[in-house]
Every structure is written in structure tokens, then in C-alpha cells.
């Protein structure tokens, strides 16, 4: 053992046996060679501030508070903490936690401790400290600390930490309005939206849909009145119709009953968004018996070029057929099948035929008779005759339809217009096929008699002229 160690051992023995007088000066001398022995000297000499300093320097932080309370000494806790921060940051956190969570109450103001850590930008240590102080049970008395905890993280680049704290739902009493602004500035728009209550703030923050989960936004509208919801949807469409259309449609569908289809359709119409109307109504059409809803659905489907128009006009029982017919005529579709279906279902064959003929859409007349409803041939023929259609074309149609055309109705229509002879070739073809309907044979007989009568009258007239 070296002489230095022997001297330390001897001094330690004398201190234990009280064979040496202790003083601050002795402690200062001993401290130059051994701080532990110096601590003992200071302790016996009751140099309280230096005892605490030695505890701090040796990392015995748990003994500092015990000693101070035992001897009734009130050190400058913050000054001591700052010194510990400079030499041992982890130890400083441990010591600070003991200061603010002391059994009989905090020994220092928590905010003063936070300020000491903030001077060194020790954000993680502040988080640990404040979370220990606040605890798992959110108390109203900690409202200011809760606010400061979030503020420090949001202002100093720890936004994700603040978001995680909020996600744990452990803070209940912080200043929500103030934190909402900080969340927005930090780019945490979803969290900010959850905090704002003024509709102007809500509309502004909501525009950041790129940073807000669609499912969150959809659920969020449950908290708003129908009027505010429509205002927000209008704001979203105004800001970026293409980007926000799907979100607006989803909200419209979910809250359709409260918002009303009329108001929603009007909203989309204000932005000329027929896509929006179509996508929205496509989700609710099966649950509505409102003729206007069905009409708007048909109108939107036409404008966005959806092939489902045919299915809609075929299956829907609730649209206004006259209104839909007129719309389809004005729309001048490249395909006339939807118009054909509406007119066939609702008895507008005469109007359909006239429209198609006058717009040089004869091929759709043929499509209608050949593939949709040949039994309406008499009405079609009558309409064409009224429109001064070429007889050759009408005979061509009759030849195409063949026996699919009801005889009696056709005879009635052409007879009304004194054009019975027009259908003679068609009637003869029916007889050749073996048609035995009385109407067929009666019509032929009538035509033959009429033709013969007129022939005789014509011959008599010629003879009279010749003889004279």
C-alpha cells in the first residue's frame, strides 16, 4: 500500500474515532486529495453547503434532499441543479425529478426547473420531467404544465412527440385554443382541426387534406351543423375541386339525410361538377323515390358520359318521363338508346319517331322496331306519314319488321290517313307467309276493291273524253 493510501486510511480512522477536529479549512485541504473524506470532514464540521456540493459531485443526489431536510438547510436548488446539468445531464434529470416530486410537495417551482433545462435545450429531459409531474391522472391543477409540455415540443421541433402525447389522450386540461394554433403552425393539421371550434379556423385548416386522414375528416363532420358542413364542402371545392372531390362526395353520402340531396346537388351544380353529382347520387339513388333526385342522376350520368344511362332509364320507377324525355332530346346524345327506352316505356313513340326522323336519325327508328318493340310499328308508320316521310322508306321499314307488326293496328293507322294502298305489298307478303288473320284479308279485299273501283272510274272517264 502506498503512503498516500495509508494517510487516507489513517485520516478516515481518526474521523471515525473523533480524534481530529473538523473544520471547513480541513475539509478544503482534504478535498484536494479525496472528496469522500472531505465530505466526512464537512459533515462533521456542519459545513452544510459543501456537504451538499460533495453529494452532488459524487452523484449521491438522493442524499442531498434527505440531508437538507434533516439539518433544516435550504440550498439554492436551481443553482445546484444548473451545476449538475453542466457536469451530469442524466443525473440532473434524476435530481430534478426528486425536487419536484418530493413527498411533502415540490421543493422548487416546476417551471423554474423547466427553464433550467431549456437553457441547454434539453427537451427530452423536460418531457420526462413534466410527464412524471403530470402523471397518468390528468388534473385541472396541472393545466398550465400540460400546456407548456405541448408548447415546448411544438415550438422546438418535436412536433411528433406532441402528436404522440395527444394521441395517448392523457392530457385533458391544457389551453386547447392556444395549442390549436401551435399545431397548425407545426403542420399537424389533423390534430389542429380536432382542437379548433371556430368555423373560420376549421375551414382554413381543413383545406390541408393532404395531411388529414380521409377517415378522420369523414368522422369530423359529425360535429358540424348541416350549414357549417355545406360551407366547409364549398370551401374544399373552391380550393381544389379535383383533389377534394372524392372527400366531398364521401361526406355528402354519409350525411345525405341531414344535408338533403337538394342542397348537395345544388352545391355540386354551383361548381359545374357533374362528376360530383353522379358519384353522390349513384350511392343514394336506390334509397330515394324523389323524382327530382332521379332526374338529376340521369342528367349527371349523361353529362359525364356514363354508359349506365340506359340502365337508369330502364329500371327507375320514379323519374318524370316527360322531363327526362325532353332533356334527352336536348342533350343530342351520340347514342339514342336511352331516349328510345324512355319513350317506349312511357308511350311517347309518336314523339320519338318524329324527333328521330327530323334529326336524320333514321337508323335508330330501325333499331327501335327491330330490337326493342316491333309491335309499335303502326305508331311509327303513322308518325312518319304525318311527317311526310318517303313511302319507299316506310315500306322498307315494314319489310324489315315483317310479321312482327300487328295487322289491325297498322291498317287502322294508314286508313285514317287514306294511305291504305301503301301497305299492300306488306299485306301480300303476310298472306304469302300463311297469315290467316281476318284483318289482313279484309284490308287486302278493301284495297283491291278500292283499286278496281278507281280503275273502272278512270276507264269510264277516259271513254267519256274519247267519245266527246
C-alpha positions in Angstrom: 0.0 0.0 0.0 1.4 3.4 -0.9 2.0 6.2 1.6 -0.9 8.2 0.2 -3.4 5.4 0.7 -2.0 5.0 4.3 -2.6 8.6 5.0 -6.2 8.4 3.7 -6.9 5.3 5.8 -5.4 6.9 8.9 -7.4 10.1 8.4 -10.6 8.1 7.9 -9.9 6.2 11.1 -9.3 9.4 13.1 -12.6 10.9 11.8 -14.5 7.8 12.8 -12.9 7.9 16.3 -13.3 11.7 16.6 -9.5 12.0 17.2 -9.3 15.0 14.9 -11.0 18.4 14.9 -13.0 19.0 11.8 -13.3 22.4 10.1 -14.1 23.9 6.7 -10.5 24.6 6.2 -9.5 21.0 6.8 -12.2 19.9 4.5 -10.9 22.1 1.8 -7.4 20.6 2.2 -8.7 17.0 2.2 -10.9 17.7 -0.8 -7.8 18.2 -2.9 -6.9 14.6 -2.5 -10.1 12.7 -1.7 -13.6 14.1 -2.0 -15.2 11.3 0.0 -13.0 12.1 3.0 -13.7 15.8 2.5 -17.4 15.1 2.6 -17.0 13.4 6.0 -15.0 16.4 7.3 -17.6 18.9 6.0 -20.3 16.8 7.5 -18.7 16.7 11.0 -17.9 20.4 10.7 -21.5 21.1 9.6 -20.4 23.0 6.5 -23.9 22.3 5.0 -23.5 23.9 1.6 -20.2 22.0 0.9 -21.7 18.7 2.1 -24.4 19.1 -0.4 -21.9 20.1 -3.1 -19.9 16.9 -2.4 -23.1 14.8 -2.6 -23.8 16.4 -5.9 -20.2 16.0 -7.2 -20.2 12.3 -6.2 -23.6 11.7 -7.8 -25.4 10.9 -4.5 -28.4 13.0 -5.4 -30.9 11.1 -3.4 -28.9 12.0 -0.2 -28.9 15.8 -0.9 -32.6 16.3 -0.2 -32.6 13.9 2.8 -29.6 15.8 4.3 -31.0 19.3 3.7 -34.3 18.4 5.3 -32.5 16.7 8.2 -30.4 19.7 9.1 -33.0 22.3 8.1 -30.9 23.8 5.3 -32.4 25.5 2.3 -29.9 25.5 -0.5 -30.3 27.3 -3.8 -31.9 24.3 -5.5 -31.9 25.8 -9.0 -28.3 27.0 -8.8 -27.4 23.5 -7.7 -29.4 21.9 -10.5 -27.7 24.1 -13.0 -24.3 23.0 -11.8 -25.4 19.4 -12.1 -26.7 19.9 -15.6 -23.3 21.2 -16.6 -21.5 18.1 -15.5 -24.0 15.3 -15.5 -27.2 15.8 -17.6 -28.7 12.4 -16.8 -28.1 12.9 -13.1 -29.6 16.3 -13.4 -32.9 14.8 -14.6 -32.9 12.4 -11.7 -32.2 15.1 -9.2 -34.8 17.5 -10.8 -37.4 14.8 -10.6 -36.8 14.3 -6.9 -37.1 18.0 -6.4 -40.5 18.4 -8.0 -42.0 15.1 -6.8 -40.8 15.3 -3.1 -43.2 13.5 -0.8 -44.2 16.7 1.1 -44.6 18.7 -2.0 -42.3 20.3 -4.7 -39.1 21.9 -3.3 -38.9 24.2 -6.3 -41.2 25.7 -8.9 -41.5 23.2 -11.7 -41.3 26.0 -14.3 -38.0 27.1 -12.9 -36.7 23.6 -13.4 -38.0 23.6 -16.9 -36.3 26.9 -17.6 -33.0 25.5 -16.4 -33.3 22.6 -18.8 -34.5 24.9 -21.6 -31.3 26.9 -21.3 -29.5 23.8 -22.5 -32.2 22.7 -25.0 -32.8 19.5 -23.1 -36.3 18.8 -24.5 -36.2 15.1 -23.8 -35.4 15.7 -20.2 -38.2 18.3 -19.9 -40.7 15.8 -21.4 -39.7 13.1 -18.9 -39.9 15.5 -16.0 -43.2 17.0 -16.9 -44.8 13.7 -17.7 -43.7 12.5 -14.2 -45.2 15.5 -12.6 -48.5 15.4 -14.5 -48.8 11.7 -14.0 -51.4 9.4 -15.6 -54.3 11.1 -14.0 -54.9 14.4 -15.8 -55.7 17.1 -13.1 -57.0 20.5 -13.6 -54.3 22.0 -11.4 -51.7 20.9 -14.0 -53.4 22.7 -16.9 -50.6 25.2 -17.3 -48.0 22.4 -17.2 -49.9 20.4 -19.7 -50.0 23.5 -22.0 -46.3 24.1 -21.5 -45.4 20.5 -22.2 -47.1 20.6 -25.6 -45.9 24.1 -26.4 -42.2 23.2 -25.8 -42.4 20.3 -28.2 -44.3 22.1 -30.9 -42.1 25.2 -30.8 -38.8 23.4 -30.6 -39.1 20.9 -33.4 -40.6 17.9 -31.5 -44.0 18.0 -33.2 -44.1 14.2 -33.5 -43.7 13.9 -29.7 -46.5 16.3 -29.1 -48.7 14.3 -31.6 -47.9 11.1 -29.7 -48.7 12.7 -26.4 -52.1 13.9 -27.7 -52.7 10.5 -29.3 -52.4 8.9 -25.9 -55.3 11.1 -24.7 -53.6 11.7 -21.3 -53.9 15.5 -21.2 -57.3 16.9 -20.5 -56.9 20.5 -19.2 -54.5 22.3 -21.4 -55.3 25.5 -23.4 -56.8 24.0 -26.5 -57.2 27.2 -28.4 -53.6 28.1 -27.9 -52.3 24.6 -28.7 -54.5 24.5 -31.8 -52.6 27.4 -33.3 -49.2 25.8 -32.5 -50.4 22.5 -34.0 -51.3 24.3 -37.2 -48.0 26.2 -37.4 -46.2 22.9 -36.8 -48.1 21.3 -39.8 -50.1 18.9 -37.6 -53.3 19.9 -39.4 -55.4 16.9 -38.4 -54.6 17.5 -34.7 -55.2 21.2 -35.1 -58.6 20.5 -36.7 -59.5 18.4 -33.7 -58.9 21.4 -31.5 -60.4 24.3 -33.3 -64.0 25.2 -32.7 -64.5 28.4 -34.7 -65.8 27.6 -38.2 -63.4 30.1 -39.9 -60.4 28.2 -38.3 -62.0 24.9 -39.3 -62.4 25.9 -42.9 -58.9 27.1 -43.2 -57.2 24.1 -41.7 -59.5 21.6 -43.5 -58.0 22.7 -46.8 -54.9 20.7 -45.9 -56.5 17.5 -46.9 -53.1 16.1 -48.0 -52.2 15.9 -44.3 -55.5 14.7 -42.9 -56.6 11.1 -42.9 -59.8 10.7 -45.0 -61.5 8.6 -42.4 -60.8 11.3 -39.7 -62.2 14.0 -41.9 -65.3 12.0 -42.7 -66.0 11.4 -39.0 -65.1 15.0 -38.1 -68.2 16.4 -39.9 -70.4 14.7 -37.4 -69.5 17.6 -35.1 -70.7 20.2 -37.5 -74.2 21.6 -38.3 -75.6 21.0 -41.8 -75.0 24.7 -42.6 -71.4 24.6 -41.5 -70.8 21.3 -43.3 -72.0 22.7 -46.6 -69.8 25.8 -46.1 -66.8 23.6 -45.5 -67.6 21.4 -48.5 -67.9 24.6 -50.6 -64.5 25.7 -49.3 -62.9 22.4 -50.3 -64.3 22.6 -53.8 -63.3 26.2 -54.2 -59.7 25.4 -53.1 -59.1 22.4 -55.3 -62.1 20.7 -56.9 -60.0 17.9 -58.5 -58.2 17.0 -55.3 -61.1 17.3 -52.9 -64.0 15.9 -55.0 -63.8 12.4 -53.6 -63.7 13.7 -50.0 -66.7 16.0 -50.6 -68.7 13.1 -52.2 -67.9 10.8 -49.3 -69.1 13.4 -46.8 -72.2 14.1 -48.9 -73.1 10.4 -49.0 -72.5 9.9 -45.3 -74.6 12.9 -44.1 -77.0 12.9 -47.0 -80.1 12.9 -44.9 -79.1 15.8 -42.8 -77.7 17.9 -45.7 -80.5 16.9 -48.1 -80.0 15.8 -51.7 -81.4 19.1 -53.0 -78.7 21.2 -51.2 -75.9 18.8 -52.1 -76.8 18.7 -55.8 -77.0 22.5 -55.8 -73.6 22.6 -54.2 -72.1 20.5 -57.0 -74.0 22.4 -59.7 -72.6 25.7 -58.4 -69.2 24.3 -59.3 -70.4 22.6 -62.5 -69.3 19.3 -61.0 -71.5 16.8 -62.7 -69.0 14.1 -61.7 -69.7 15.0 -58.1 -73.5 14.8 -58.7 -73.2 11.4 -60.4 -70.9 9.9 -57.8 -73.0 11.2 -55.0 -76.4 10.2 -56.4 -75.0 6.8 -57.5 -74.7 6.0 -53.8 -78.2 7.0 -52.7 -80.4 6.5 -55.8 -81.6 3.1 -54.7 -82.9 4.6 -51.5 -84.8 7.6 -53.0 -88.2 7.9 -54.5 -87.8 11.6 -55.2 -88.4 12.3 -59.0 -86.0 15.2 -58.9 -83.2 13.1 -57.5 -83.7 10.5 -60.2 -83.8 13.2 -62.9 -80.6 14.8 -61.6 -79.0 11.4 -61.6 -79.9 10.8 -65.2 -78.8 14.3 -66.2 -75.4 13.9 -64.5 -74.9 10.4 -65.9 -75.5 11.9 -69.4 -73.2 14.8 -68.9 -70.3 12.7 -67.6 -70.8 10.1 -70.3 -71.7 7.1 -68.1 -73.0 4.1 -70.0 -75.4 3.4 -67.1 -77.9 5.9 -68.5 -79.6 3.1 -70.3 -79.9 1.1 -67.1 -81.2 4.0 -65.1 -84.0 5.0 -67.5 -84.9 1.3 -67.9 -85.0 0.5 -64.1 -86.1 3.6 -62.4 -89.7 4.0 -61.5 -89.6 7.5 -60.1 -88.4 9.9 -62.7 -90.7 12.4 -64.5 -90.8 10.8 -68.0 -91.8 14.0 -69.8 -88.9 15.9 -68.2 -86.4 13.2 -68.9 -87.6 12.8 -72.5 -87.2 16.5 -73.2 -83.8 16.5 -71.6 -82.5 13.5 -73.6 -83.8 15.2 -76.8 -82.0 18.4 -76.0 -78.8 16.6 -75.0 -78.4 15.2 -78.5 -76.7 12.0 -77.4 -74.4 10.2 -79.8 -76.5 7.1 -78.9 -80.3 7.4 -78.8 -81.0 4.2 -76.9 -81.8 6.0 -73.6 -84.4 8.2 -75.4 -85.8 5.1 -77.1 -86.2 3.3 -73.8 -87.9 6.3 -72.1 -90.3 6.8 -75.0 -91.1 3.1 -75.3 -91.7 2.7 -71.6 -94.0 5.8 -71.2 -95.9 5.9 -74.5 -94.0 8.6 -76.4 -93.4 6.6 -79.6 -95.0 9.2 -81.8 -92.8 11.9 -80.3 -89.7 9.6 -80.6 -90.4 8.8 -84.2 -90.8 12.5 -85.2 -87.7 13.5 -83.3 -85.5 10.8 -84.9 -86.9 11.4 -88.4 -86.4 15.2 -88.3 -82.9 14.8 -87.0 -81.8 12.4 -89.7 -81.5 9.6 -87.1 -83.5 7.0 -89.2 -81.2 4.2 -88.2 -82.5 4.5 -84.6 -86.0 4.1 -85.9 -84.9 0.8 -87.4 -83.1 -0.1 -84.1 -86.3 0.6 -82.2 -88.5 -1.5 -84.4 -86.0 -4.3 -84.9 -84.6 -4.7 -81.5 -86.9 -3.1 -79.0 -90.6 -3.1 -79.8 -91.8 -4.1 -83.3 -95.4 -4.0 -82.0 -95.2 -0.2 -82.1 -94.7 -0.2 -85.9 -98.2 1.2 -86.6 -97.5 4.3 -84.4 -94.1 4.7 -86.1 -95.6 4.4 -89.6 -98.4 6.9 -88.7 -95.8 9.4 -87.3 -93.7 9.1 -90.4 -96.7 9.6 -92.7 -97.6 12.7 -90.7 -94.0 14.0 -91.2 -94.3 13.4 -95.0 -91.7 10.7 -94.9 -90.9 9.0 -98.2 -93.2 6.0 -98.8 -90.3 3.9 -100.0 -88.6 4.2 -96.7 -91.8 3.3 -94.8 -92.2 0.2 -97.0 -88.6 -0.7 -96.3 -89.3 -0.5 -92.5 -92.4 -2.7 -92.9 -90.4 -5.2 -94.9 -87.8 -5.2 -92.1 -90.3 -5.7 -89.3 -92.3 -8.4 -91.3 -94.9 -10.3 -89.3 -93.8 -8.5 -86.0 -96.1 -5.7 -86.8 -99.8 -6.1 -85.7 -102.0 -6.0 -88.7 -105.2 -4.5 -87.4 -103.5 -1.5 -85.8 -101.4 -0.8 -88.9 -104.5 -0.9 -91.1 -106.3 1.4 -88.8 -103.5 4.0 -88.8 -102.9 4.1 -92.6 -106.6 4.0 -93.3 -107.1 7.2 -91.1 -104.6 8.9 -93.4 -106.1 7.5 -96.7 -102.8 5.6 -97.4 -104.1 2.1 -97.2 -102.6 1.2 -100.6 -99.1 1.9 -99.1 -99.2 -1.4 -97.1 -100.5 -3.6 -99.9 -97.0 -5.2 -100.6 -96.6 -5.9 -96.9 -100.1 -7.4 -96.7 -99.4 -9.6 -99.7 -96.2 -10.8 -98.0 -98.1 -11.7 -94.9 -100.6 -13.7 -96.9 -97.8 -15.5 -98.7 -96.5 -16.5 -95.3 -99.8 -18.1 -94.5 -101.3 -15.3 -92.4 -105.0 -16.0 -91.8 -105.9 -13.0 -89.7 -109.2 -11.5 -90.8 -107.7 -8.0 -90.5 -105.1 -9.0 -93.1 -107.6 -10.3 -95.6 -110.2 -7.7 -95.1 -107.6 -5.0 -95.6 -106.5 -6.6 -98.9 -110.0 -7.0 -100.1 -110.8 -3.4 -99.3 -107.6 -2.3 -101.2 -108.4 -4.5 -104.2 -112.0 -3.3 -104.4 -110.8 0.3 -104.0 -108.2 -0.1 -106.7 -110.7 -1.8 -109.0 -113.3 0.9 -108.4 -110.8 3.6 -109.1 -109.6 1.7 -112.2 -113.2 1.5 -113.5 -113.8 5.2 -112.8 -110.6 6.0 -114.6 -111.6 3.9 -117.6 -115.1 5.4 -117.7 -113.5 8.9 -117.6 -111.2 8.1 -120.5 -114.0 6.7 -122.6 -116.1 9.8 -122.0 -113.3 12.0 -123.0 -112.6 10.0 -126.1 -116.2 9.8 -127.3 -116.7 13.5 -126.8 
